[in-house]
């Protein structure tokens, strides 16, 4: 395990030192006095507890006066709660739209000291180079970063064009790297169930390496879920109902209960604990995707823990679900996940347990944040030119590229439309009637039906998939984004072909991001030049730009919670029921390309 923690101390090198400190023969570097310990190992809350730390490890919990010397830093907790640093068991840092360093700066003051990241967003653009960039950036951060190797790059090669390909050979190579702890979410659950050779080769490579296999399945239950689990898959974060959580826990899987910016699943999934009375030790709280504004205004894992408590979960249990449970799942509980001897000294001082008000954060025995602010500077990351010039359209797009030709010249036609659902990763496959004029099918903004395009932006193929999407409620000329899970081609949504072309071309000039256009005017832009996914600016600046974007969208009529997350999934061809990629309209229930017209 120690090899995953970079330069942090290896336990076998410091055991005698920790013994000496615990017995008072050597003095501690840090003693936290007068705490109320949230003991996630025993499920107790213990008053009057001190914690003694040597280097980056805990030597003792209990009475620690004998560990204090002239050079010991003494922090008086003043009767406040001491809890382990929070762990996010499943997160895509790229969804925060900032670098890993800026992400760390945002989440450490909120109490998150460890993250298990799946960098499959940047991997879909840059391949293994993108994963290495994340690993390299993590090396000098006080935030502990474990990587799960992206398992589905691309998510579905038959139906989309990605910027990279990770086959079994590439996956096996990455599984050997320091810092890699598991095979990332296996989204290709149809391939798992169908016995796809490549899918099972990746799973086999992880199991041979002694690594876990993380899951991603949309709505599997009964025998299909059992079969998915039988492949060696240990977890799932795509559960949205009480039944989803119950079935996974009963199968020995870890149920990841998600509260992101748009996918608000905790209220339903924790009912497996609060109503069905299941043991909570196989339940973990996760964020999956969290936007900058959510990080700045609401928080990170502190917010998710608070949401679980608000839904009736006991505070100690909720903290277990964000500390010890994920640590045990990833088989790193001897190192992190609790305040106990020999563990890394990742300790939170919490003023109010039920409101999860984090007042101070220790990481590796160092006070790194207090009262919501970082106390240390983080090194500024740099990215190579290939990472910042990733938008490669074949040519400038023109309004005629967005014309959808109908089988008739005038009248109405029946078309298949993607119906987006607020706050839900799923879509509906609906049939609607649209007007045809001069042989071209028109969108219908009065019924919130927009034209949708997905333009390939990695290899310059010129592929453009065309269709229609329903929902959102705004009257917009065009919105374009290079954040388009999972292959991250360019999504363009709109009611004006001229505005759609303008948005796409301007976005390519910026190197990626999100842009809003109406009547030939650019109303908002969020620049994301790193792989077309992340900004080089501070998280507060990105949050401010996104808030301006959302204000623009609200002014144009959209009242949805985090509508951008929903837009960014319109090309994700592994989620039901209907999606659009650069290769066309995809029936993701029956996994086939279908015609736009019925």
NUVO-305385 format. One record per residue (C-alpha): x, z, y; residue in three letters. Coordinates in steps of 0.5 Angstrom, whole numbers, plus 2048, in hexadecimal, padded with zeros to 3 digits. Example, Ala and Ser with C-alpha at 12.3 -4.5 7.8 and 13.67 -1.06 7.14 Angstrom:
<nodes>
   x   z   y res
 819 810 7F7 ALA
 81B 80E 7FE SER
</nodes>
This chain:
<nodes>
   x   z   y res
 800 800 800 UNK
 805 802 805 UNK
 808 7FB 805 UNK
 801 7F9 809 UNK
 803 7FD 80F UNK
 809 7FA 812 UNK
 80E 7FF 815 UNK
 80A 805 814 UNK
 80D 80A 80F UNK
 80D 80A 808 UNK
 80A 810 805 UNK
 80F 810 7FF UNK
 815 811 805 UNK
 811 816 809 UNK
 80E 81B 803 UNK
 814 820 804 UNK
 813 820 80B UNK
 80C 821 80B UNK
 80C 827 806 UNK
 811 82A 80B UNK
 80D 82A 811 UNK
 807 82C 80D UNK
 80B 832 80B UNK
 80E 833 812 UNK
 815 832 810 UNK
 815 82C 815 UNK
 811 82C 81B UNK
 80B 826 81C UNK
 80B 821 821 UNK
 804 822 823 UNK
 7FF 827 822 UNK
 7F8 826 824 UNK
 7F5 82D 825 UNK
 7EE 830 825 UNK
 7EA 82A 821 UNK
 7E4 82A 81E UNK
 7E6 826 818 UNK
 7E1 820 815 UNK
 7E4 821 80E UNK
 7E1 81A 80B UNK
 7E4 81C 804 UNK
 7E0 822 803 UNK
 7DA 820 808 UNK
 7DB 826 80C UNK
 7DC 828 813 UNK
 7E1 82E 814 UNK
 7E2 832 81A UNK
 7E9 834 81C UNK
 7ED 82F 819 UNK
 7F4 82D 81C UNK
 7F8 827 819 UNK
 800 826 819 UNK
 803 81F 819 UNK
 80A 81D 818 UNK
 80C 816 81A UNK
 806 812 818 UNK
 803 816 813 UNK
 7FF 81D 812 UNK
 803 823 80F UNK
 7FD 828 80F UNK
 7F6 82A 811 UNK
 7F4 831 812 UNK
 7F8 836 816 UNK
 7FE 833 819 UNK
 801 838 81E UNK
 807 838 819 UNK
 808 831 81A UNK
 809 831 822 UNK
 810 831 825 UNK
 813 830 82C UNK
 813 828 82B UNK
 80C 828 828 UNK
 806 824 82C UNK
 800 829 82C UNK
 7F9 826 82D UNK
 7F4 82B 82E UNK
 7ED 828 82B UNK
 7E9 82D 82E UNK
 7E4 82E 829 UNK
 7E3 826 828 UNK
 7E2 822 822 UNK
 7E8 81F 81E UNK
 7E6 819 81A UNK
 7EA 814 817 UNK
 7EC 80D 81B UNK
 7E6 808 819 UNK
 7E7 802 815 UNK
 7E3 7FC 815 UNK
 7E3 7F9 80E UNK
 7E1 7F2 810 UNK
 7E2 7EF 817 UNK
 7E4 7E8 81A UNK
 7E9 7E9 820 UNK
 7E8 7E2 822 UNK
 7E0 7E4 823 UNK
 7E3 7E8 829 UNK
 7E5 7E2 82C UNK
 7EC 7E6 82E UNK
 7F3 7E7 82B UNK
 7F4 7EC 826 UNK
 7F8 7F0 82B UNK
 7F2 7F0 830 UNK
 7ED 7F2 82A UNK
 7F2 7F8 829 UNK
 7F2 7FA 830 UNK
 7EA 7F9 830 UNK
 7E9 7FD 829 UNK
 7EE 802 829 UNK
 7EB 807 82F UNK
 7E5 806 82B UNK
 7E8 809 825 UNK
 7E9 804 820 UNK
 7F0 804 81D UNK
 7F0 800 817 UNK
 7ED 7F9 816 UNK
 7EC 7F4 810 UNK
 7EC 7ED 813 UNK
 7EA 7E7 810 UNK
 7ED 7E2 815 UNK
 7E9 7DC 812 UNK
 7E7 7D9 819 UNK
 7EE 7D8 81B UNK
 7F0 7D6 814 UNK
 7EB 7D0 814 UNK
 7EF 7CD 81A UNK
 7F6 7CF 819 UNK
 7F6 7D0 811 UNK
 7FB 7D6 80F UNK
 7FF 7D5 815 UNK
 7F9 7D8 819 UNK
 7F9 7DE 814 UNK
 801 7DF 815 UNK
 7FF 7DF 81C UNK
 7FB 7E5 81B UNK
 7FF 7E9 817 UNK
 805 7E8 81C UNK
 801 7EA 821 UNK
 7FF 7F0 81D UNK
 806 7F3 81C UNK
 807 7F6 823 UNK
 800 7F9 824 UNK
 7FE 800 823 UNK
 7F7 7FE 820 UNK
 7F8 7FD 818 UNK
 7F6 7F6 816 UNK
 7F5 7F4 80F UNK
 7F4 7ED 80D UNK
 7EF 7EA 808 UNK
 7F1 7E2 806 UNK
 7EC 7DD 808 UNK
 7E9 7DB 802 UNK
 7E5 7D5 805 UNK
 7E9 7D1 809 UNK
 7E5 7CC 80A UNK
 7DE 7D0 808 UNK
 7DC 7CA 805 UNK
 7E0 7C4 805 UNK
 7DB 7BF 802 UNK
 7D7 7C0 809 UNK
 7DC 7C1 80E UNK
 7E2 7BF 811 UNK
 7E7 7C5 813 UNK
 7EE 7C6 816 UNK
 7F1 7C8 810 UNK
 7F0 7C9 808 UNK
 7F2 7CF 804 UNK
 7F2 7CE 7FD UNK
 7F4 7D3 7F7 UNK
 7FB 7D1 7F8 UNK
 7FB 7D3 800 UNK
 7F7 7D9 7FE UNK
 7FC 7DC 7F9 UNK
 801 7DB 7FE UNK
 7FE 7DF 803 UNK
 7FC 7E5 7FE UNK
 803 7E6 7FD UNK
 804 7E8 805 UNK
 805 7EF 807 UNK
 7FF 7F1 80B UNK
 7FA 7ED 807 UNK
 7F6 7F1 803 UNK
 7F0 7ED 800 UNK
 7ED 7E6 7FF UNK
 7E8 7E5 805 UNK
 7E1 7E4 804 UNK
 7DF 7E0 7FF UNK
 7DA 7DC 803 UNK
 7D9 7D6 7FD UNK
 7D4 7DA 7F9 UNK
 7D1 7D4 7F6 UNK
 7D8 7D2 7F4 UNK
 7D9 7D9 7F1 UNK
 7D3 7D8 7ED UNK
 7D4 7D1 7EB UNK
 7DB 7D3 7E8 UNK
 7DE 7CE 7ED UNK
 7E6 7CE 7EB UNK
 7E9 7CF 7F2 UNK
 7E4 7D4 7F4 UNK
 7E6 7D8 7ED UNK
 7ED 7D6 7EE UNK
 7EE 7DA 7F5 UNK
 7EA 7E0 7F2 UNK
 7EF 7E0 7EC UNK
 7F5 7E0 7F0 UNK
 7F2 7E6 7F4 UNK
 7F1 7EA 7EE UNK
 7F8 7E8 7EB UNK
 7FB 7EB 7F1 UNK
 7F7 7F1 7F1 UNK
 7F3 7F0 7F7 UNK
 7EC 7F1 7F8 UNK
 7E7 7EB 7F9 UNK
 7E2 7EC 7FF UNK
 7DB 7E9 7FF UNK
 7D6 7E5 803 UNK
 7D0 7E3 800 UNK
 7C9 7E1 803 UNK
 7C3 7E5 800 UNK
 7C6 7E5 7F9 UNK
 7C2 7EA 7F4 UNK
 7C1 7EB 7ED UNK
 7C5 7E7 7E8 UNK
 7C8 7E3 7ED UNK
 7CB 7E9 7F1 UNK
 7CD 7EC 7EA UNK
 7D0 7E5 7E9 UNK
 7D4 7E5 7F0 UNK
 7D6 7EC 7EF UNK
 7D9 7EA 7E8 UNK
 7DE 7E5 7EB UNK
 7E1 7EB 7ED UNK
 7DE 7EC 7F4 UNK
 7DE 7F3 7F7 UNK
 7DA 7F3 7FD UNK
 7D5 7EF 802 UNK
 7D3 7EF 809 UNK
 7CE 7EA 809 UNK
 7C8 7EF 807 UNK
 7C3 7F0 80C UNK
 7BD 7F4 808 UNK
 7BD 7FB 805 UNK
 7BC 7F7 7FE UNK
 7C3 7F3 7FF UNK
 7C6 7FA 800 UNK
 7C3 7FD 7FA UNK
 7C5 7F7 7F5 UNK
 7CC 7F7 7F8 UNK
 7CD 7FE 7F7 UNK
 7CA 7FF 7F0 UNK
 7CF 7F9 7EE UNK
 7D5 7FD 7F0 UNK
 7D6 7F9 7F6 UNK
 7D8 7FB 7FD UNK
 7D2 7FA 802 UNK
 7D4 7F8 809 UNK
 7CF 7FA 80E UNK
 7D0 7F6 814 UNK
 7CF 7F7 81B UNK
 7D2 7F1 81F UNK
 7D0 7EE 826 UNK
 7CA 7EA 823 UNK
 7CA 7EC 81C UNK
 7C6 7F3 81C UNK
 7C6 7F5 815 UNK
 7C7 7FC 815 UNK
 7C0 7FF 816 UNK
 7BD 7FB 810 UNK
 7C3 7FC 80B UNK
 7C4 803 80C UNK
 7BE 805 809 UNK
 7C1 804 803 UNK
 7C4 80B 804 UNK
 7BF 80E 809 UNK
 7B9 80C 805 UNK
 7BB 80A 7FE UNK
 7C0 810 7FE UNK
 7C5 80C 7FB UNK
 7CC 80F 7FB UNK
 7D0 80C 801 UNK
 7D7 80C 7FF UNK
 7D6 805 7FD UNK
 7D4 803 804 UNK
 7D8 801 80A UNK
 7D6 800 811 UNK
 7D9 7F9 814 UNK
 7D9 7F5 81A UNK
 7DA 7EE 817 UNK
 7DA 7EA 81E UNK
 7DA 7EE 825 UNK
 7DA 7EA 82B UNK
 7DE 7ED 831 UNK
 7D8 7EF 835 UNK
 7D6 7F4 82F UNK
 7DD 7F6 82F UNK
 7DE 7F8 836 UNK
 7D7 7FB 837 UNK
 7D4 7FE 830 UNK
 7DB 7FF 82C UNK
 7DD 7FD 826 UNK
 7DD 801 81F UNK
 7DB 807 824 UNK
 7D5 803 825 UNK
 7D3 802 81E UNK
 7D4 809 81C UNK
 7CF 80B 821 UNK
 7CA 806 81F UNK
 7CA 808 818 UNK
 7C9 810 81B UNK
 7C3 80D 81F UNK
 7C0 80A 819 UNK
 7C0 811 815 UNK
 7C7 811 812 UNK
 7CB 818 812 UNK
 7D0 818 817 UNK
 7D6 81A 812 UNK
 7D3 815 80D UNK
 7D3 80F 812 UNK
 7DA 811 814 UNK
 7DC 811 80D UNK
 7D9 80A 80D UNK
 7DE 808 812 UNK
 7E4 80B 80F UNK
 7E5 80E 808 UNK
 7E0 809 805 UNK
 7E4 802 807 UNK
 7EA 806 806 UNK
 7E8 807 7FF UNK
 7E5 800 7FE UNK
 7EC 7FD 800 UNK
 7F0 802 7FC UNK
 7F4 805 802 UNK
 7F0 80C 802 UNK
 7F7 80F 801 UNK
 7FA 80C 807 UNK
 7F4 80C 80C UNK
 7EC 80E 80D UNK
 7ED 815 80D UNK
 7F0 81B 811 UNK
 7F4 81E 80B UNK
 7FB 81F 809 UNK
 800 819 808 UNK
 7FB 814 80C UNK
 7FD 811 812 UNK
 7FB 815 818 UNK
 7F5 810 81B UNK
 7F1 816 81E UNK
 7EB 815 823 UNK
 7E9 81B 827 UNK
 7E1 81A 828 UNK
 7DD 81E 82D UNK
 7D6 81D 82A UNK
 7D6 81C 823 UNK
 7CF 818 823 UNK
 7D0 814 829 UNK
 7D7 813 826 UNK
 7DB 814 82D UNK
 7E2 812 82C UNK
 7E6 816 831 UNK
 7ED 815 82E UNK
 7F0 811 829 UNK
 7F7 812 825 UNK
 7FA 80C 821 UNK
 800 80E 81C UNK
 800 815 820 UNK
 801 812 827 UNK
 7FC 813 82C UNK
 7FA 80C 82E UNK
 7F3 80C 831 UNK
 7EF 811 835 UNK
 7E9 811 839 UNK
 7E8 80A 837 UNK
 7EE 807 83A UNK
 7F5 805 836 UNK
 7FB 80A 838 UNK
 800 805 835 UNK
 802 7FE 837 UNK
 801 7F8 832 UNK
 806 7F2 831 UNK
 803 7EC 834 UNK
 802 7E7 82E UNK
 804 7DF 82E UNK
 801 7DA 82B UNK
 805 7D3 829 UNK
 802 7CC 82C UNK
 7FF 7CA 826 UNK
 7FA 7D0 826 UNK
 7F9 7CF 82D UNK
 7F7 7C7 82D UNK
 7F2 7C7 827 UNK
 7ED 7C3 82A UNK
 7EE 7BC 828 UNK
 7E8 7B7 829 UNK
 7E9 7B0 827 UNK
 7E7 7AE 82E UNK
 7E3 7B0 834 UNK
 7DC 7B0 832 UNK
 7D6 7AC 835 UNK
 7CF 7AE 836 UNK
 7CD 7A8 831 UNK
 7D1 7AC 82B UNK
 7CB 7B1 82B UNK
 7C6 7AC 82A UNK
 7C2 7AD 824 UNK
 7BF 7A6 822 UNK
 7B8 7A7 81F UNK
 7B5 7A2 81A UNK
 7AF 7A0 81F UNK
 7B0 79E 826 UNK
 7AA 7A2 829 UNK
 7A6 7A8 827 UNK
 7A7 7AE 823 UNK
 7AB 7AF 81D UNK
 7AC 7B5 818 UNK
 7B3 7B8 819 UNK
 7B6 7BE 815 UNK
 7B8 7C3 81A UNK
 7BC 7CA 81A UNK
 7B8 7CF 81C UNK
 7BD 7D5 81E UNK
 7BB 7DC 81E UNK
 7BD 7E2 823 UNK
 7C1 7E7 820 UNK
 7C2 7E4 819 UNK
 7C7 7E0 816 UNK
 7C2 7DB 812 UNK
 7BE 7D5 815 UNK
 7B8 7D2 813 UNK
 7B7 7CB 810 UNK
 7B1 7C8 814 UNK
 7AD 7C2 815 UNK
 7AB 7C0 81C UNK
 7A9 7BA 820 UNK
 7AD 7B7 825 UNK
 7AC 7B1 82A UNK
 7AF 7AA 82A UNK
 7B1 7A6 830 UNK
 7B5 7A0 82F UNK
 7B7 7A1 828 UNK
 7BA 7A8 82A UNK
 7B7 7AF 828 UNK
 7B6 7B3 82E UNK
 7B7 7BB 82E UNK
 7B1 7BF 830 UNK
 7B3 7C5 835 UNK
 7AC 7C7 836 UNK
 7AC 7C9 82F UNK
 7B4 7CB 82F UNK
 7B6 7C6 82A UNK
 7BD 7C3 82C UNK
 7C1 7BE 82A UNK
 7C7 7C1 826 UNK
 7CE 7BD 825 UNK
 7D4 7BF 821 UNK
 7DA 7BB 823 UNK
 7E1 7BC 81E UNK
 7E6 7BE 823 UNK
 7EC 7C0 81E UNK
 7EE 7B9 81B UNK
 7EC 7B4 820 UNK
 7E7 7B1 81B UNK
 7E1 7AF 820 UNK
 7DC 7B2 81B UNK
 7D6 7B5 81F UNK
 7D0 7B8 81B UNK
 7C9 7B7 81F UNK
 7C3 7BB 81E UNK
 7BE 7C0 822 UNK
 7BE 7C8 822 UNK
 7B8 7CC 825 UNK
 7B8 7D3 828 UNK
 7BC 7D6 82E UNK
 7B7 7D5 833 UNK
 7BB 7D2 839 UNK
 7BB 7CC 83D UNK
 7C2 7CA 83C UNK
 7C5 7C3 83D UNK
 7CB 7C5 838 UNK
 7CF 7CA 835 UNK
 7D5 7C8 831 UNK
 7DA 7CD 82D UNK
 7E0 7CD 829 UNK
 7DE 7D3 826 UNK
 7DA 7D0 820 UNK
 7DA 7D4 819 UNK
 7DE 7D3 815 UNK
 7E1 7CC 816 UNK
 7E1 7CD 81E UNK
 7DF 7C6 81F UNK
 7DC 7C5 826 UNK
 7D4 7C7 826 UNK
 7D1 7C3 82C UNK
 7C9 7C5 82D UNK
 7C5 7C2 833 UNK
 7BF 7BE 836 UNK
 7C3 7B9 83A UNK
 7C8 7B5 836 UNK
 7CC 7B4 83D UNK
 7CD 7BB 83D UNK
 7CF 7BC 836 UNK
 7D5 7B7 837 UNK
 7D7 7BA 83D UNK
 7D7 7C1 83A UNK
 7DB 7BE 834 UNK
 7E0 7BB 838 UNK
 7E1 7C1 83D UNK
 7E2 7C5 837 UNK
 7E7 7C1 834 UNK
 7EB 7C1 83A UNK
 7EB 7C9 83A UNK
 7EE 7C9 833 UNK
 7E7 7CC 831 UNK
 7E2 7D2 832 UNK
 7DB 7D2 835 UNK
 7D8 7CE 83A UNK
 7D1 7CD 83D UNK
 7CF 7C7 841 UNK
 7C8 7C5 845 UNK
 7C7 7BF 849 UNK
 7CE 7BD 849 UNK
 7D1 7C4 84B UNK
 7D5 7C8 848 UNK
 7D1 7CF 848 UNK
 7D6 7D3 844 UNK
 7DC 7D3 840 UNK
 7E0 7D8 83B UNK
 7E7 7D5 83A UNK
 7EA 7D6 833 UNK
 7F0 7D2 832 UNK
 7F3 7D6 82C UNK
 7F0 7D2 826 UNK
 7EA 7D0 82A UNK
 7E8 7D7 828 UNK
 7EC 7DD 82C UNK
 7ED 7DE 834 UNK
 7F4 7E0 836 UNK
 7F1 7E4 83B UNK
 7EF 7EC 83B UNK
 7E9 7EE 837 UNK
 7E5 7F0 83E UNK
 7E6 7E9 841 UNK
 7E4 7E6 83B UNK
 7DE 7EA 83B UNK
 7DC 7E9 842 UNK
 7DC 7E2 841 UNK
 7D8 7E2 83B UNK
 7D3 7E7 83F UNK
 7D3 7E1 844 UNK
 7D1 7DC 83F UNK
 7CC 7E0 83C UNK
 7C9 7E1 843 UNK
 7C9 7DA 844 UNK
 7C5 7D9 83D UNK
 7C0 7DF 83F UNK
 7BF 7DB 846 UNK
 7BE 7D5 842 UNK
 7B9 7D8 83E UNK
 7BC 7DB 837 UNK
 7BB 7E3 836 UNK
 7BE 7E3 82F UNK
 7C3 7E9 82D UNK
 7CA 7E5 82C UNK
 7C7 7DE 82C UNK
 7CE 7DC 82C UNK
 7CF 7DF 825 UNK
 7C9 7DB 822 UNK
 7CC 7D4 825 UNK
 7D3 7D5 822 UNK
 7D0 7D5 81B UNK
 7CC 7CF 81C UNK
 7D1 7CB 818 UNK
 7D2 7D1 813 UNK
 7D0 7CD 80C UNK
 7D1 7D3 808 UNK
 7CB 7D6 80B UNK
 7C3 7D4 809 UNK
 7BF 7D0 80B UNK
 7C2 7CA 80F UNK
 7C8 7C9 813 UNK
 7CC 7C3 817 UNK
 7D3 7C1 816 UNK
 7D7 7BC 818 UNK
 7D5 7B8 812 UNK
 7CD 7B9 813 UNK
 7C7 7BD 811 UNK
 7C8 7C2 80B UNK
 7C3 7C5 807 UNK
 7C7 7CC 806 UNK
 7C2 7CE 800 UNK
 7C3 7C8 7FC UNK
 7CA 7C6 7FF UNK
 7C9 7BF 800 UNK
 7C9 7BA 806 UNK
 7C2 7B8 808 UNK
 7BF 7B3 80D UNK
 7BD 7B6 814 UNK
 7B6 7B2 813 UNK
 7B1 7B4 80E UNK
</nodes>
